[in-house]
């Protein structure tokens, strides 16, 4: 496991900073307001968060003490801004940093999903290139930074999760599209159960009407 242990808010902040550094360099480093907006973004985030400014400020202060973020006043010299320093602290190449950022932002993913979601941060020419970096992150001598998860029932591919927040809760890790078929089967089973309960209720109602000697108005 990584020697850097983050809480979910800190991981979200570092993920957002890495994302915006690559995708919107003209506004990077970020102000607290821009960072708060990125953390609470409703798309491309898993889980979706609803953080307060105070929560973000407290996490930034902790990250600053650990040199995982750095402060600056940018070109204006008036508004305090924040930049990530995770890649330097962990000595990560851009490709590996992009993978970790996307895992921090979107949760466990398959290599195919990672390649697609990383494209704006770093372009992997093919899947094998990305998988090579995943292997390096998983076998890092100073401590693994990602973990290959066991396949979920019905899944065709393994997913990967980052370890910057500690051990991964397998049960809490969300399923990917690979598990659509089992979920569909689960819904079908639920429908069958509900139909059986309705049939039983109808039988009981018919029995009550028969006991009272009254015709059932809804046969």
C-alpha positions, 0 to 999 in steps of 0.5 A: 500500500502507498505510504501516502494515505488520503481521505476521500476529500483529499483524493478528490481535490488532488484528482481535480487539480490533476485533471484541470492542470491537463485540460484547462491550463489557462486557469490553473492553478485553481482558486478555491471556488474553481476547485470546489466546483470541480469537486462537486461536479455531477459528471465524470465523478464517482462518487458524486460529492457535495462538499462545502468550502470549509471542507475543501479549505480544511483538506487543502490545509492538510495537503499543504502541510504534506507538500501535496499541494502548493499555494501561489497567487498566480499572475494577478497576485491577488487571489490565492490558488492551488496546484497539485504536487502529488506527481513530484512527491511520488515521482510519477511519470505523466502517464501514471499520474493520469491513471491515478487522477482518473481513478481518484475521480471516477472510482474503479475501472477496467483498462478499457474504461481507463484508456478512454477516460484518461485521453484528455489527460494523457493519450495511450496509443493502445491498451497494452501501453496503459496496462504496462503502467498499471503493472508498474503502479501495482508492483511499485517497490516502495508500495503499490498504488493500484490494485487489480480487483477480482472479477465481479460475477458476469464481468469480462474484465478486471477493474483497477482501484487506487490505493491512495485512500488505503485498502479497497472495500471490494463490496463497496466498489461499484460495478461497471457496464460488464455487469449489466447482464447480472443486474438485468437478471436481478431485476427480472427476479425482483419482478417475478417475486412481486408478481408472486406477492400480488397473486398471493394477495389476490388469493387472500382477498378472494378468500375473505370475500368468500368467507363474508359471502360477498361477491368480489367486485374485482375478480 
